[in-house]
Amino acid sequence: MQYTIRGIPDAIDAAARERARVEGKSLNDVAVEALAAGLGLGEEEIVRRDLSDVVGTWKKDAALEAALAARDRIDEGAWT
């Protein structure tokens, strides 16, 4: 959808252009975001997961530790 909006006050124009410059966005993107926020249609709520239930549950595994150590070894012959 395309709109033409007339009569934008100088203060709004300056603020929108400054935000676009600072955020590295187009003036159009900033205007659409401002319209959405003003109409209560801001970004969807981001669902985050608290990982505290898994903190501290890592169990060492000898085979995994050996595989990780082998991965971290540098093959000097491959670099000559």
C-alpha positions in Angstrom: 0.0 0.0 0.0 1.3 3.5 -0.8 0.4 6.7 1.0 1.1 10.4 0.4 1.1 12.4 3.6 1.1 16.2 3.4 1.7 18.9 5.9 4.4 17.1 8.0 5.7 19.6 10.6 9.4 20.5 10.4 10.1 19.0 13.9 8.6 15.6 12.9 10.5 15.7 9.6 13.8 16.5 11.3 13.3 13.8 14.0 12.3 11.1 11.5 15.3 11.9 9.2 17.6 11.9 12.2 16.3 8.6 13.4 16.7 7.1 9.9 20.3 8.4 9.8 21.2 7.1 13.3 19.6 3.7 12.8 20.8 3.3 9.2 17.3 2.9 7.9 15.3 4.5 5.1 13.0 7.4 5.9 10.1 5.2 4.7 11.0 2.4 7.2 11.2 4.9 10.1 7.8 6.4 9.1 6.1 3.0 8.9 7.5 2.0 12.3 6.3 5.3 13.8 2.9 4.9 12.4 2.7 1.3 13.7 3.8 2.3 17.1 1.4 5.3 17.2 -1.5 3.0 16.3 -0.5 0.5 18.9 0.7 -2.0 16.4 4.3 -2.1 17.4 6.5 -5.1 17.1 5.1 -8.4 18.2 6.2 -9.4 21.7 9.3 -11.5 21.6 9.0 -14.7 23.6 12.2 -15.4 25.5 13.1 -18.6 27.3 14.8 -18.5 30.7 17.5 -21.1 30.6 18.0 -21.3 34.4 16.6 -24.8 34.5 19.6 -26.1 32.5 22.3 -24.1 34.2 24.8 -26.3 35.9 23.4 -29.6 34.5 26.3 -30.3 32.1 27.9 -33.7 32.7 31.4 -34.4 31.4 31.6 -37.3 28.9 35.1 -38.7 28.2 34.3 -39.5 24.6 33.0 -36.0 23.9 35.9 -34.4 25.7 38.4 -36.5 23.6 36.6 -35.5 20.3 36.7 -31.8 21.3 40.4 -32.1 22.1 41.1 -33.8 18.8 39.2 -31.0 17.0 41.3 -28.4 18.7 44.7 -29.9 17.7 46.5 -28.2 14.9 47.9 -30.4 12.1 51.2 -28.6 11.5 51.7 -30.6 8.3 48.6 -29.1 6.8 50.1 -25.6 7.1 53.5 -26.1 5.4 
